[in-house]
């Protein structure tokens, strides 16, 4: 058990250091291209995840994609209301699970 804990600790430290090292070594302004990617990639990745999650919906068979559509609307509504991605994702997941479990 102790061996596993040490392994996880060492991996966590090295993972953190590998991610922090560029910021520690280079303390100047990032190139404009990197700053641009930092602005456009998060929404693009979210869009790709939404498409991936909704790609297998069959609109010709009952329930016609209604649980997914309602959950997506719930995510949008909660996100507009609270402006918090984590709360929005939790709300959408909860809505979807409740709909598919009880209806």
N, C-alpha and C positions, 0 to 999 in steps of 0.2 A: 504493500500500500504506500509506504514511504517513497519507494522507488518511483511509482507512478506520479506522486505529488511533485517530486523533484523534477521529473521529466516535463511535466506540464509547466512548472515554474520557469525552467530554463527556456522552453519553447516560447512562453509568453514574453520573457525578457528579450530574447532575440527578435521576435516578431515586432515588438515595440521599437527596439533599436533600429531595425531595418527601415521602419516607416519614419522614424524621427531623424535619422541620419542626414537625409538631404536638407532638412530644415536647419539642422545644427551646423552643417558645413557651409551652406550658402545662405547668407543673411541679407541678400539684396532683393530687390523687386523681381518677381518672376517675369519671364518673357511674356509679351502681349498675347501670344498664341496660347500659352498655358493658362493665362487668366481668362481668355475667351472660352477655352475648353471647360474651365471650372464653372462658367456661367451656363453653358448650353448642354453639357452632358447630363447633369442630374434630371432635368425635365425629359430629355430624350430617353434616358434609361427607364424612367417611370412610364413613359408612353409605350416603350417596348414591352415592359412587364404587363401592362394592362392588355395590350394586344395578345400577348402570349396566354394570359389567363382567360381571355374571352374567346379564343380561337376555336374551341371545340363545342361552342353552344349550338344546339340544333333548334332553330326557330320554327321548325315544322312539326315538332313532337312536344306533347305536353311535358312540362309546364311552360314551353315556348320561351325559355330564357328569362322568365320573370324574376326568379330569385337573384340571378346575376345582375339584372338591370336595377332592381330595387336596392341591392347592396351597393352598386356603383353610385346610384343617386344618393344613398345614405353617406357614402364617403365624401362626395362633393359637398353636400349640405353641411356636414360636420366640419369639413375643412374650411369652407367659407365662413362658418360661424366661429370656429376656434383658432384657425390658422396654425394647426399643429398636426404634422404628418402622422405621428405615432397614434394620437387619439383618433384620427380619421381612419387609419388602417385597422385599429382595434374595433372601432364602431362598425366598419364595413364587414369585417370578419364575423363579428357577433351577429349582425343582422342576417348575413348569409347562413350561418349555422342555425340560427333560430328558425328561419324560413324553411330550410331544407329538413330540419328535424321535426317540426310540428305541422307542416302543411303538406 
